[in-house]
């Protein structure tokens, strides 16, 4: 397995719950595997706190393009 298939890279930093949901939806529609890294407790309880949207390095360029308007 190549590093680009196992290495996660951050493609977006957000702190707005609506932006997180939008980013996840866009990546889901594009069938790009992703994860949300960050302070989910603050997000879930208070709708605040910075999180990172991460994808595999091999999908990073495409994901950044799709998320560029967020």
C-alpha positions in Angstrom: 0.0 0.0 0.0 1.4 3.4 -1.0 1.7 6.3 1.5 -0.8 8.3 -0.4 -3.4 5.6 0.4 -2.7 5.6 4.1 -1.6 9.1 5.0 -4.3 11.5 6.0 -4.0 15.2 5.2 -6.0 18.2 6.3 -8.0 19.8 3.4 -10.2 22.1 5.4 -10.2 23.8 8.9 -13.7 24.9 10.0 -15.5 25.8 13.2 -19.0 26.2 11.9 -21.3 23.1 12.3 -23.0 24.0 9.0 -19.7 24.1 7.1 -18.7 20.8 8.6 -22.0 19.2 7.5 -21.6 20.8 4.0 -18.1 19.6 3.6 -19.0 16.0 4.7 -21.9 16.0 2.2 -19.7 17.2 -0.7 -17.1 14.6 0.1 -19.7 11.8 0.5 -21.3 12.7 -2.9 -17.8 12.6 -4.5 -17.2 9.2 -2.8 -14.0 10.6 -1.1 -13.3 8.9 2.2 -12.8 11.4 5.0 -12.7 11.9 8.7 -13.4 14.8 11.0 -10.6 15.5 13.5 -10.9 18.0 16.4 -12.9 19.0 19.3 -16.1 17.2 18.6 -17.3 17.6 22.2 -17.4 21.4 21.9 -19.0 21.1 18.4 -21.7 18.7 19.7 -22.4 20.7 22.9 -22.0 24.3 21.9 -21.6 24.4 18.1 -18.1 25.8 18.4 -14.5 24.6 18.2 -12.1 24.1 15.3 -12.2 20.8 13.5 -10.1 19.5 10.6 -11.6 17.7 7.6 -9.0 15.0 6.5 -8.8 12.8 3.5 -6.2 10.4 2.1 -3.3 12.2 0.4 -4.2 10.6 -2.9 -7.6 12.5 -2.8 -6.4 15.7 -1.3 -6.1 17.8 -4.4 -9.6 16.8 -5.6 -11.1 17.4 -2.2 -9.5 20.8 -1.8 -11.0 21.8 -5.2 -14.5 20.6 -4.2 -14.3 22.4 -0.8 -12.7 25.6 -2.0 -15.9 27.6 -1.6 -16.5 26.7 2.0 
